[in-house]
């Protein structure tokens, strides 16, 4: 898992019985990330990849990729990782990277999705769990759920309600990916009732 924030999504994933045991390592690019503390508390490897230690983005991404390969990682889960992943990293894990984004994509991509939904005067926003491709907040959508925007919402109250949804949706999507139950057809993701190769006969 790559996470730079408080790690509430990491916690939801760790607490899910079908997902938690698969989390091998948590990598953050921020020394103060709550996610690293949560990983340590759960007895999961916690690694800081400090961007200031690298002279270029390419060098940082190469180091990140090397760490992930070294851990034998085959799937990446992203929650608030504050770096845009380099194309080489994305290509190293084809259709094996999930991201959680706090809006109903394709509305409000980018780092300020909650504030922008409020500023736009939208009545509904939500949570999107999507596969990561080489463009930002763009890959095929796995799960999505709407969250109404209330008249007295501010960024904190709205984000807190979105996170409640994220904490349910992200483990659900991670489980489907880990069980090989996602089939990507162009931009569409089909969910199988059984893992690939074990489809239930109809
Ligand atoms: C989440 O709201 C996620 O949608 C966004 O970053 C936030 C991370 O929160 N990409 P947390 O660190 O998991 O609490």
py3Dmol code that shows the C-alpha trace and the ligand (Angstrom):
import py3Dmol

protein = """\
ATOM      1  CA  UNK A   1       0.000   0.000   0.000  1.00  0.00           C
ATOM      2  CA  UNK A   2       1.198   3.506  -0.812  1.00  0.00           C
ATOM      3  CA  UNK A   3      -0.180   6.179   1.508  1.00  0.00           C
ATOM      4  CA  UNK A   4       0.881   9.644   2.624  1.00  0.00           C
ATOM      5  CA  UNK A   5      -2.063  10.678   4.792  1.00  0.00           C
ATOM      6  CA  UNK A   6      -3.679   9.780   8.105  1.00  0.00           C
ATOM      7  CA  UNK A   7      -4.046   6.189   6.938  1.00  0.00           C
ATOM      8  CA  UNK A   8      -7.737   5.740   7.711  1.00  0.00           C
ATOM      9  CA  UNK A   9      -8.159   3.796   4.460  1.00  0.00           C
ATOM     10  CA  UNK A  10      -5.158   1.663   5.316  1.00  0.00           C
ATOM     11  CA  UNK A  11      -6.819   0.893   8.647  1.00  0.00           C
ATOM     12  CA  UNK A  12     -10.052  -0.157   6.925  1.00  0.00           C
ATOM     13  CA  UNK A  13      -8.042  -2.461   4.640  1.00  0.00           C
ATOM     14  CA  UNK A  14      -6.002  -3.901   7.523  1.00  0.00           C
ATOM     15  CA  UNK A  15      -9.211  -4.568   9.467  1.00  0.00           C
ATOM     16  CA  UNK A  16     -10.835  -6.467   6.603  1.00  0.00           C
ATOM     17  CA  UNK A  17     -10.277 -10.214   7.104  1.00  0.00           C
ATOM     18  CA  UNK A  18      -9.996 -10.982   3.365  1.00  0.00           C
ATOM     19  CA  UNK A  19      -7.622  -8.090   2.636  1.00  0.00           C
ATOM     20  CA  UNK A  20      -5.632  -7.228   5.784  1.00  0.00           C
ATOM     21  CA  UNK A  21      -3.448 -10.365   5.811  1.00  0.00           C
ATOM     22  CA  UNK A  22      -2.325  -9.608   2.220  1.00  0.00           C
ATOM     23  CA  UNK A  23      -0.861  -6.205   3.047  1.00  0.00           C
ATOM     24  CA  UNK A  24       2.874  -6.818   3.033  1.00  0.00           C
ATOM     25  CA  UNK A  25       4.270  -3.319   3.254  1.00  0.00           C
ATOM     26  CA  UNK A  26       3.152   0.288   3.560  1.00  0.00           C
ATOM     27  CA  UNK A  27       5.276   2.845   1.717  1.00  0.00           C
ATOM     28  CA  UNK A  28       4.957   6.568   2.262  1.00  0.00           C
ATOM     29  CA  UNK A  29       6.776   9.603   0.917  1.00  0.00           C
ATOM     30  CA  UNK A  30       5.998  11.582   4.064  1.00  0.00           C
ATOM     31  CA  UNK A  31       7.774  10.899   7.369  1.00  0.00           C
ATOM     32  CA  UNK A  32       4.785  12.257   9.335  1.00  0.00           C
ATOM     33  CA  UNK A  33       2.207  10.023   7.639  1.00  0.00           C
ATOM     34  CA  UNK A  34      -0.191   8.461  10.142  1.00  0.00           C
ATOM     35  CA  UNK A  35      -0.292   5.531   7.729  1.00  0.00           C
ATOM     36  CA  UNK A  36       3.265   4.558   8.738  1.00  0.00           C
ATOM     37  CA  UNK A  37       2.311   4.516  12.447  1.00  0.00           C
ATOM     38  CA  UNK A  38      -0.757   2.417  11.706  1.00  0.00           C
ATOM     39  CA  UNK A  39       1.362  -0.051   9.713  1.00  0.00           C
ATOM     40  CA  UNK A  40       3.880  -0.398  12.550  1.00  0.00           C
ATOM     41  CA  UNK A  41       1.075  -0.924  15.087  1.00  0.00           C
ATOM     42  CA  UNK A  42      -0.361  -3.684  12.893  1.00  0.00           C
ATOM     43  CA  UNK A  43       3.052  -5.335  12.583  1.00  0.00           C
ATOM     44  CA  UNK A  44       3.257  -4.578   8.862  1.00  0.00           C
ATOM     45  CA  UNK A  45       6.454  -3.282   7.217  1.00  0.00           C
ATOM     46  CA  UNK A  46       6.494   0.529   7.116  1.00  0.00           C
ATOM     47  CA  UNK A  47       8.889   2.211   4.706  1.00  0.00           C
ATOM     48  CA  UNK A  48       9.623   5.834   4.042  1.00  0.00           C
ATOM     49  CA  UNK A  49      10.805   6.712   0.548  1.00  0.00           C
ATOM     50  CA  UNK A  50      11.929  10.280   1.126  1.00  0.00           C
ATOM     51  CA  UNK A  51      11.695  12.299  -2.072  1.00  0.00           C
ATOM     52  CA  UNK A  52      14.260  14.825  -0.873  1.00  0.00           C
ATOM     53  CA  UNK A  53      16.875  12.080  -1.080  1.00  0.00           C
ATOM     54  CA  UNK A  54      16.530  11.866  -4.883  1.00  0.00           C
ATOM     55  CA  UNK A  55      17.669  14.401  -7.429  1.00  0.00           C
ATOM     56  CA  UNK A  56      14.928  13.669  -9.966  1.00  0.00           C
ATOM     57  CA  UNK A  57      11.492  12.219 -10.136  1.00  0.00           C
ATOM     58  CA  UNK A  58      12.739   9.394 -12.362  1.00  0.00           C
ATOM     59  CA  UNK A  59      15.288   8.443  -9.699  1.00  0.00           C
ATOM     60  CA  UNK A  60      12.624   8.503  -6.981  1.00  0.00           C
ATOM     61  CA  UNK A  61      10.296   6.310  -9.036  1.00  0.00           C
ATOM     62  CA  UNK A  62      13.075   3.856  -9.871  1.00  0.00           C
ATOM     63  CA  UNK A  63      13.896   3.542  -6.156  1.00  0.00           C
ATOM     64  CA  UNK A  64      10.222   3.056  -5.323  1.00  0.00           C
ATOM     65  CA  UNK A  65       9.878   0.340  -7.959  1.00  0.00           C
ATOM     66  CA  UNK A  66      12.978  -1.428  -6.697  1.00  0.00           C
ATOM     67  CA  UNK A  67      11.633  -1.438  -3.110  1.00  0.00           C
ATOM     68  CA  UNK A  68       8.282  -2.813  -4.244  1.00  0.00           C
ATOM     69  CA  UNK A  69       9.918  -5.539  -6.339  1.00  0.00           C
ATOM     70  CA  UNK A  70      12.198  -6.375  -3.434  1.00  0.00           C
ATOM     71  CA  UNK A  71       9.134  -6.968  -1.265  1.00  0.00           C
ATOM     72  CA  UNK A  72       7.670  -9.309  -3.895  1.00  0.00           C
ATOM     73  CA  UNK A  73       4.649  -7.036  -4.290  1.00  0.00           C
ATOM     74  CA  UNK A  74       2.199  -7.878  -7.121  1.00  0.00           C
ATOM     75  CA  UNK A  75      -0.652  -5.488  -6.287  1.00  0.00           C
ATOM     76  CA  UNK A  76      -0.637  -1.840  -5.204  1.00  0.00           C
ATOM     77  CA  UNK A  77      -3.306  -0.024  -3.220  1.00  0.00           C
ATOM     78  CA  UNK A  78      -3.090   3.782  -3.201  1.00  0.00           C
ATOM     79  CA  UNK A  79      -4.761   6.099  -0.714  1.00  0.00           C
ATOM     80  CA  UNK A  80      -3.673   9.702  -0.728  1.00  0.00           C
ATOM     81  CA  UNK A  81      -0.164   8.917  -1.977  1.00  0.00           C
ATOM     82  CA  UNK A  82       1.007  12.403  -2.817  1.00  0.00           C
ATOM     83  CA  UNK A  83       3.116  11.483  -5.827  1.00  0.00           C
ATOM     84  CA  UNK A  84       1.792  10.802  -9.276  1.00  0.00           C
ATOM     85  CA  UNK A  85       3.093   7.379 -10.212  1.00  0.00           C
ATOM     86  CA  UNK A  86       5.554   7.245 -13.045  1.00  0.00           C
ATOM     87  CA  UNK A  87       4.506   5.332 -16.192  1.00  0.00           C
ATOM     88  CA  UNK A  88       7.195   2.709 -15.479  1.00  0.00           C
ATOM     89  CA  UNK A  89       5.634   1.955 -12.092  1.00  0.00           C
ATOM     90  CA  UNK A  90       2.134   1.772 -13.601  1.00  0.00           C
ATOM     91  CA  UNK A  91       3.356  -0.535 -16.388  1.00  0.00           C
ATOM     92  CA  UNK A  92       5.062  -2.810 -13.868  1.00  0.00           C
ATOM     93  CA  UNK A  93       1.657  -3.653 -12.324  1.00  0.00           C
ATOM     94  CA  UNK A  94      -0.824  -3.834 -15.224  1.00  0.00           C
ATOM     95  CA  UNK A  95      -4.418  -3.655 -13.901  1.00  0.00           C
ATOM     96  CA  UNK A  96      -3.038  -4.382 -10.423  1.00  0.00           C
ATOM     97  CA  UNK A  97      -3.135  -0.866  -8.934  1.00  0.00           C
ATOM     98  CA  UNK A  98      -6.229   0.476  -7.171  1.00  0.00           C
ATOM     99  CA  UNK A  99      -6.725   4.080  -6.113  1.00  0.00           C
ATOM    100  CA  UNK A 100      -9.392   5.699  -3.954  1.00  0.00           C
ATOM    101  CA  UNK A 101     -10.515   9.155  -5.047  1.00  0.00           C
ATOM    102  CA  UNK A 102     -12.925  11.412  -3.119  1.00  0.00           C
ATOM    103  CA  UNK A 103     -15.342  12.339  -5.937  1.00  0.00           C
ATOM    104  CA  UNK A 104     -17.478  10.691  -8.564  1.00  0.00           C
ATOM    105  CA  UNK A 105     -14.899  10.534 -11.359  1.00  0.00           C
ATOM    106  CA  UNK A 106     -14.614  11.869 -14.017  1.00  0.00           C
ATOM    107  CA  UNK A 107     -15.842  14.881 -12.004  1.00  0.00           C
ATOM    108  CA  UNK A 108     -13.222  16.673  -9.913  1.00  0.00           C
ATOM    109  CA  UNK A 109      -9.972  14.783 -10.567  1.00  0.00           C
ATOM    110  CA  UNK A 110      -6.823  16.030  -8.827  1.00  0.00           C
ATOM    111  CA  UNK A 111      -5.732  16.820  -5.302  1.00  0.00           C
ATOM    112  CA  UNK A 112      -8.599  19.158  -4.315  1.00  0.00           C
ATOM    113  CA  UNK A 113     -11.647  17.107  -5.230  1.00  0.00           C
ATOM    114  CA  UNK A 114     -13.654  17.764  -2.059  1.00  0.00           C
ATOM    115  CA  UNK A 115     -13.062  21.547  -2.028  1.00  0.00           C
ATOM    116  CA  UNK A 116     -13.829  21.777  -5.751  1.00  0.00           C
ATOM    117  CA  UNK A 117     -17.144  19.915  -5.442  1.00  0.00           C
ATOM    118  CA  UNK A 118     -18.166  22.406  -2.715  1.00  0.00           C
ATOM    119  CA  UNK A 119     -16.938  25.425  -4.685  1.00  0.00           C
ATOM    120  CA  UNK A 120     -18.840  24.233  -7.760  1.00  0.00           C
ATOM    121  CA  UNK A 121     -22.065  24.096  -5.752  1.00  0.00           C
ATOM    122  CA  UNK A 122     -22.544  20.421  -6.632  1.00  0.00           C
ATOM    123  CA  UNK A 123     -25.406  18.695  -4.819  1.00  0.00           C
ATOM    124  CA  UNK A 124     -23.824  15.252  -4.992  1.00  0.00           C
ATOM    125  CA  UNK A 125     -20.262  14.001  -4.932  1.00  0.00           C
ATOM    126  CA  UNK A 126     -18.927  10.645  -3.772  1.00  0.00           C
ATOM    127  CA  UNK A 127     -16.214   8.055  -3.752  1.00  0.00           C
ATOM    128  CA  UNK A 128     -14.564   6.239  -6.650  1.00  0.00           C
ATOM    129  CA  UNK A 129     -12.325   3.204  -6.501  1.00  0.00           C
ATOM    130  CA  UNK A 130     -10.558   2.813  -9.831  1.00  0.00           C
ATOM    131  CA  UNK A 131      -7.711   0.966 -11.497  1.00  0.00           C
ATOM    132  CA  UNK A 132      -4.732   3.203 -12.134  1.00  0.00           C
ATOM    133  CA  UNK A 133      -3.531   3.915 -15.661  1.00  0.00           C
ATOM    134  CA  UNK A 134      -0.929   6.391 -16.885  1.00  0.00           C
ATOM    135  CA  UNK A 135      -3.229   9.435 -16.530  1.00  0.00           C
ATOM    136  CA  UNK A 136      -4.182  11.020 -13.223  1.00  0.00           C
ATOM    137  CA  UNK A 137      -7.482   9.827 -11.663  1.00  0.00           C
ATOM    138  CA  UNK A 138      -8.442   8.323 -14.992  1.00  0.00           C
ATOM    139  CA  UNK A 139      -8.341   4.502 -15.040  1.00  0.00           C
ATOM    140  CA  UNK A 140     -11.331   2.128 -15.299  1.00  0.00           C
ATOM    141  CA  UNK A 141     -13.850   2.476 -12.460  1.00  0.00           C
ATOM    142  CA  UNK A 142     -14.352  -0.530 -10.186  1.00  0.00           C
ATOM    143  CA  UNK A 143     -16.804   0.781  -7.581  1.00  0.00           C
ATOM    144  CA  UNK A 144     -18.502   4.111  -7.040  1.00  0.00           C
ATOM    145  CA  UNK A 145     -20.995   5.498  -4.560  1.00  0.00           C
ATOM    146  CA  UNK A 146     -22.663   8.898  -4.288  1.00  0.00           C
ATOM    147  CA  UNK A 147     -22.543  11.123  -1.201  1.00  0.00           C
ATOM    148  CA  UNK A 148     -25.005  14.036  -0.992  1.00  0.00           C
ATOM    149  CA  UNK A 149     -23.584  17.504  -0.285  1.00  0.00           C
ATOM    150  CA  UNK A 150     -25.503  19.185   2.553  1.00  0.00           C
ATOM    151  CA  UNK A 151     -26.145  22.933   2.768  1.00  0.00           C
ATOM    152  CA  UNK A 152     -23.990  23.437   5.851  1.00  0.00           C
ATOM    153  CA  UNK A 153     -21.124  21.179   4.708  1.00  0.00           C
ATOM    154  CA  UNK A 154     -17.563  22.413   4.840  1.00  0.00           C
ATOM    155  CA  UNK A 155     -14.578  20.538   3.411  1.00  0.00           C
ATOM    156  CA  UNK A 156     -13.936  18.664   6.656  1.00  0.00           C
ATOM    157  CA  UNK A 157     -17.521  17.497   7.217  1.00  0.00           C
ATOM    158  CA  UNK A 158     -17.980  16.458   3.594  1.00  0.00           C
ATOM    159  CA  UNK A 159     -14.636  14.649   3.435  1.00  0.00           C
ATOM    160  CA  UNK A 160     -15.485  12.794   6.666  1.00  0.00           C
ATOM    161  CA  UNK A 161     -18.729  11.470   5.124  1.00  0.00           C
ATOM    162  CA  UNK A 162     -16.921  10.522   1.913  1.00  0.00           C
ATOM    163  CA  UNK A 163     -14.330   8.643   3.972  1.00  0.00           C
ATOM    164  CA  UNK A 164     -17.077   6.592   5.646  1.00  0.00           C
ATOM    165  CA  UNK A 165     -17.990   5.352   2.166  1.00  0.00           C
ATOM    166  CA  UNK A 166     -14.330   4.853   1.173  1.00  0.00           C
ATOM    167  CA  UNK A 167     -13.756   2.642   4.197  1.00  0.00           C
ATOM    168  CA  UNK A 168     -16.494   0.294   2.977  1.00  0.00           C
ATOM    169  CA  UNK A 169     -15.831   0.452  -0.776  1.00  0.00           C
ATOM    170  CA  UNK A 170     -12.030   0.223  -0.851  1.00  0.00           C
ATOM    171  CA  UNK A 171     -11.742  -3.103   1.029  1.00  0.00           C
ATOM    172  CA  UNK A 172     -14.556  -4.474  -1.146  1.00  0.00           C
ATOM    173  CA  UNK A 173     -12.715  -3.509  -4.370  1.00  0.00           C
ATOM    174  CA  UNK A 174      -9.348  -4.703  -3.017  1.00  0.00           C
ATOM    175  CA  UNK A 175     -10.893  -8.062  -2.199  1.00  0.00           C
ATOM    176  CA  UNK A 176     -12.283  -8.408  -5.736  1.00  0.00           C
ATOM    177  CA  UNK A 177      -8.857  -7.610  -7.208  1.00  0.00           C
ATOM    178  CA  UNK A 178      -7.036 -10.005  -4.875  1.00  0.00           C
ATOM    179  CA  UNK A 179      -9.525 -12.755  -5.751  1.00  0.00           C
ATOM    180  CA  UNK A 180      -8.950 -12.117  -9.508  1.00  0.00           C
ATOM    181  CA  UNK A 181     -12.603 -11.241  -9.991  1.00  0.00           C
ATOM    182  CA  UNK A 182     -12.147  -8.073 -12.045  1.00  0.00           C
ATOM    183  CA  UNK A 183     -12.239  -8.276 -15.831  1.00  0.00           C
ATOM    184  CA  UNK A 184     -11.229  -5.085 -17.643  1.00  0.00           C
ATOM    185  CA  UNK A 185     -12.865  -4.501 -21.027  1.00  0.00           C
ATOM    186  CA  UNK A 186     -11.749  -1.108 -22.341  1.00  0.00           C
ATOM    187  CA  UNK A 187     -12.977   1.393 -19.757  1.00  0.00           C
ATOM    188  CA  UNK A 188     -15.428  -1.063 -18.212  1.00  0.00           C
ATOM    189  CA  UNK A 189     -14.716  -3.361 -15.314  1.00  0.00           C
ATOM    190  CA  UNK A 190     -16.855  -6.472 -14.985  1.00  0.00           C
ATOM    191  CA  UNK A 191     -17.074  -8.212 -11.629  1.00  0.00           C
ATOM    192  CA  UNK A 192     -17.072 -12.004 -11.749  1.00  0.00           C
ATOM    193  CA  UNK A 193     -18.984 -14.015  -9.187  1.00  0.00           C
ATOM    194  CA  UNK A 194     -15.964 -16.374  -8.993  1.00  0.00           C
ATOM    195  CA  UNK A 195     -12.222 -15.891  -9.699  1.00  0.00           C
ATOM    196  CA  UNK A 196     -10.961 -15.954 -13.312  1.00  0.00           C
ATOM    197  CA  UNK A 197     -10.719 -19.580 -14.466  1.00  0.00           C
ATOM    198  CA  UNK A 198     -13.244 -20.694 -11.834  1.00  0.00           C
ATOM    199  CA  UNK A 199     -16.412 -19.199 -13.309  1.00  0.00           C
ATOM    200  CA  UNK A 200     -19.573 -20.813 -12.021  1.00  0.00           C
ATOM    201  CA  UNK A 201     -21.349 -22.758 -14.798  1.00  0.00           C
ATOM    202  CA  UNK A 202     -24.790 -21.353 -15.568  1.00  0.00           C
TER     203      UNK A 202
END
"""
ligand_1 = """\
14
LIG
C -8.809 9.822 0.946
O -9.914 10.660 1.094
C -8.610 9.460 -0.498
O -9.795 9.480 -1.241
C -7.680 10.539 -0.975
O -6.815 10.764 0.089
C -7.489 10.502 1.312
C -6.600 9.629 2.160
O -7.117 9.539 3.445
N -7.029 10.139 -2.198
P -6.536 8.552 4.555
O -5.054 8.881 4.707
O -6.751 7.155 4.078
O -7.296 8.862 5.808
"""
view = py3Dmol.view(width=600, height=400)
view.addModel(protein, "pdb")
view.setStyle({"model": 0}, {"cartoon": {"style": "trace"}})
view.addModel(ligand_1, "xyz")
view.setStyle({"model": 1}, {"stick": {}})
view.zoomTo()
view.show()
